[in-house]
Each structure stands twice: as structure tokens, then as C-alpha cells.
Amino acid sequence: MSTMNPGAYVIRSIRADEWPAAKELRLAALQDPVAALAFLETHEEALVRPDSFWQERAAGACEGADGAQQIIAEGPDGSWVGTLTVLVEEPGVTDWAGFPVERKQGHVVAVFVRPEERGSGLTDVLFDAGLEWAWSRGAERVRLIVHEENGRAQRFYRRVGFVPSGVVVPLAARPGETELEFVLERP
Ligand SMILES: CC(C)(COP(=O)(O)OP(=O)(O)OC[C@H]1O[C@@H](n2cnc3c(N)ncnc32)[C@H](O)[C@@H]1OP(=O)(O)O)[C@@H](O)C(=O)NCCC(=O)NCCS
């Protein structure tokens, strides 16, 4: 998938051989001031992962992959300014939080747009592409998990149609903190 939006960014799935760029953007995301709210992984943890980790992650979510898709926004100079990844979850499995997955669904993770591009509409275009991919895979709904204190992300998700499902996920690694599940039903 590849489309040009008015801001001259190309929105597309990554290729497997682009793992160095995917790694660079992920490391930038993990250094964001809100990284502790936005991501479960730390910059220190990611920094010591071997190349094979980034290679496998990119191969599993590249153009043509079945179970996941990493979609990026690429500037005219080739720089990557935003990303999200959609995972496909099959009914019958138990998710990482111990909840059963009842319907085939997409799960949006690793949402990050560089600070200078926020508020420009670019995140909307990334979501359009991610949702389109999830529906094309037969997802009946798409969900994501957001920290209770990540106000900007929550406001964005509500604006594009996600609503809280009522599922609250305690953060095992950080007692006292919780995350909220937001869902969007297939139109
Ligand atoms: C989350 C993220 C992808 C959203 O993209 P964005 O381009 O910033 O989103 P937008 O600016 O289009 O929408 C955010 C909304 O929150 C509002 N907002 C801005 N700062 C806010 C704050 N501190 N608290 C609450 N709302 C805020 C904006 O005004 C906007 O509202 P509006 O649509 O009514 O005008 C981006 O901010 C980001 O990468 N954040 C860091 C990583 C992150 O948190 N990822 C999500 C993990 S679940």
C-alpha cells in the first residue's frame, strides 16, 4: 500500500530490508518525553537488542506479511516521521493480559509521530492506512491500549472514532498504573 497525502508524505508499509530505519525510528520514539507513558519497552532495553531482533520484527510486519503490518510516513527526503503497527489477533487465543480474544481483530501498537509533525493531520492518514489494512484482513474490530494519563493520545483516538471498551489493564511492571482498552468497530 502506498499513497501520497497533501503534506507530501508517502504512507506505506515497510520492506523487510528497511529494518535499520525502523530501528532508528523506534529508538527515537523511546526517547520521547512521554515514552514512559506510551511504550512498555525502555530505550535502554531496545538499544542492546541484536540486529536479528530488528530484522525479524521488520520481516514479520513488512509489505505482504499476514499477521502484522508496520506502516510509516516517509518525507520527500526519505526520512521516516511517523509509524504504527497493526497486529492481527485471531479468536480463541488469550491475549498478553490474560483476556480471551473473542473475534478476529486488529490491534494497533507502537504509535509514534515525531513531535514536529504532530497536529498536522499526518497521524490521521497513518490511521486511515492502518485501519484499511485491518479491515482488508477481515478484522471485525480494531483495538489499542493507551495509558490512563496519556491525554493527547486518548484525545486523538477518540477523534478518529475509538471509544473505551471498559477493559482496564493494570500495568504489571508498574504497580498502581493502569491502561485502558479503546476499540473501533468495523464500519
Ligand atoms: C499520540 C500521537 C500519535 C497523536 O498524534 P498527534 O498528531 O499528536 O494527534 P493530534 O494533534 O492530531 O490530536 C491530538 C489531540 O489532543 C489534543 N492535545 C494536545 N496536547 C494534549 C494534552 N497534553 N492533553 C490532552 N490533549 C492534548 C490536541 O489538541 C488534539 O485535539 P483536537 O483533535 O481536538 O485538536 C502523537 O502525539 C505521538 O506520537 N505521541 C507520543 C507517542 C504516544 O503517545 N503514542 C501513543 C501510545 S498509546
The ligand as an SDF file (V2000), in Angstrom:
LIG
                    3D

 48 50  0  0  0  0  0  0  0  0999 V2000
   -0.2440   10.0300   20.0690 C   0  0  0  0  0  0  0  0  0  0  0  0
    0.1360   10.7420   18.7730 C   0  0  0  0  0  0  0  0  0  0  0  0
    0.4620    9.7080   17.7060 C   0  0  0  0  0  0  0  0  0  0  0  0
   -1.0950   11.5620   18.3170 C   0  0  0  0  0  0  0  0  0  0  0  0
   -0.8100   12.2230   17.1120 O   0  0  0  0  0  0  0  0  0  0  0  0
   -0.9600   13.8390   17.0420 P   0  0  0  0  0  0  0  0  0  0  0  0
   -0.5910   14.2630   15.6740 O   0  0  0  0  0  0  0  0  0  0  0  0
   -0.1990   14.4180   18.1840 O   0  0  0  0  0  0  0  0  0  0  0  0
   -2.5220   13.9770   17.2810 O   0  0  0  0  0  0  0  0  0  0  0  0
   -3.4020   15.2720   17.0030 P   0  0  0  0  0  0  0  0  0  0  0  0
   -2.6260   16.5130   17.3360 O   0  0  0  0  0  0  0  0  0  0  0  0
   -3.9830   15.1560   15.6480 O   0  0  0  0  0  0  0  0  0  0  0  0
   -4.5770   15.0570   18.0540 O   0  0  0  0  0  0  0  0  0  0  0  0
   -4.3070   15.1540   19.4390 C   0  0  0  0  0  0  0  0  0  0  0  0
   -5.4310   15.8800   20.1450 C   0  0  0  0  0  0  0  0  0  0  0  0
   -5.0600   16.0530   21.5350 O   0  0  0  0  0  0  0  0  0  0  0  0
   -5.0060   17.4530   21.8560 C   0  0  0  0  0  0  0  0  0  0  0  0
   -3.9010   17.6190   22.7990 N   0  0  0  0  0  0  0  0  0  0  0  0
   -2.6850   18.1420   22.6110 C   0  0  0  0  0  0  0  0  0  0  0  0
   -1.9530   18.0640   23.7270 N   0  0  0  0  0  0  0  0  0  0  0  0
   -2.7590   17.4910   24.6640 C   0  0  0  0  0  0  0  0  0  0  0  0
   -2.5750   17.1510   26.0310 C   0  0  0  0  0  0  0  0  0  0  0  0
   -1.4180   17.3660   26.6630 N   0  0  0  0  0  0  0  0  0  0  0  0
   -3.6100   16.5550   26.6850 N   0  0  0  0  0  0  0  0  0  0  0  0
   -4.7800   16.3100   26.0560 C   0  0  0  0  0  0  0  0  0  0  0  0
   -4.9990   16.6130   24.7460 N   0  0  0  0  0  0  0  0  0  0  0  0
   -3.9900   17.1990   24.0670 C   0  0  0  0  0  0  0  0  0  0  0  0
   -4.8100   18.1340   20.5250 C   0  0  0  0  0  0  0  0  0  0  0  0
   -5.2770   19.4630   20.5910 O   0  0  0  0  0  0  0  0  0  0  0  0
   -5.6820   17.2700   19.6340 C   0  0  0  0  0  0  0  0  0  0  0  0
   -7.0310   17.5160   19.9010 O   0  0  0  0  0  0  0  0  0  0  0  0
   -8.0490   18.0110   18.7660 P   0  0  0  0  0  0  0  0  0  0  0  0
   -8.0330   16.9560   17.7280 O   0  0  0  0  0  0  0  0  0  0  0  0
   -9.3530   18.1240   19.4430 O   0  0  0  0  0  0  0  0  0  0  0  0
   -7.4790   19.3120   18.2900 O   0  0  0  0  0  0  0  0  0  0  0  0
    1.3730   11.6620   18.9610 C   0  0  0  0  0  0  0  0  0  0  0  0
    1.0510   12.7170   19.8390 O   0  0  0  0  0  0  0  0  0  0  0  0
    2.5970   10.9290   19.4940 C   0  0  0  0  0  0  0  0  0  0  0  0
    3.3720   10.3460   18.7550 O   0  0  0  0  0  0  0  0  0  0  0  0
    2.7780   10.9410   20.8500 N   0  0  0  0  0  0  0  0  0  0  0  0
    3.9080   10.2940   21.5110 C   0  0  0  0  0  0  0  0  0  0  0  0
    3.8090    8.7870   21.4660 C   0  0  0  0  0  0  0  0  0  0  0  0
    2.4850    8.2650   22.0080 C   0  0  0  0  0  0  0  0  0  0  0  0
    1.9290    8.7440   22.9750 O   0  0  0  0  0  0  0  0  0  0  0  0
    1.9910    7.2160   21.3290 N   0  0  0  0  0  0  0  0  0  0  0  0
    0.7270    6.5880   21.6740 C   0  0  0  0  0  0  0  0  0  0  0  0
    0.9110    5.4520   22.5960 C   0  0  0  0  0  0  0  0  0  0  0  0
   -0.6540    4.6770   23.0220 S   0  0  0  0  0  0  0  0  0  0  0  0
  1  2  1  0
  2  3  1  0
  2  4  1  0
  2 36  1  0
  4  5  1  0
  5  6  1  0
  6  7  2  0
  6  8  1  0
  6  9  1  0
  9 10  1  0
 10 11  2  0
 10 12  1  0
 10 13  1  0
 13 14  1  0
 14 15  1  0
 15 16  1  0
 15 30  1  0
 16 17  1  0
 17 18  1  0
 17 28  1  0
 18 19  1  0
 18 27  1  0
 19 20  2  0
 20 21  1  0
 21 22  1  0
 21 27  2  0
 22 23  1  0
 22 24  2  0
 24 25  1  0
 25 26  2  0
 26 27  1  0
 28 29  1  0
 28 30  1  0
 30 31  1  0
 31 32  1  0
 32 33  2  0
 32 34  1  0
 32 35  1  0
 36 37  1  0
 36 38  1  0
 38 39  2  0
 38 40  1  0
 40 41  1  0
 41 42  1  0
 42 43  1  0
 43 44  2  0
 43 45  1  0
 45 46  1  0
 46 47  1  0
 47 48  1  0
M  END
$$$$
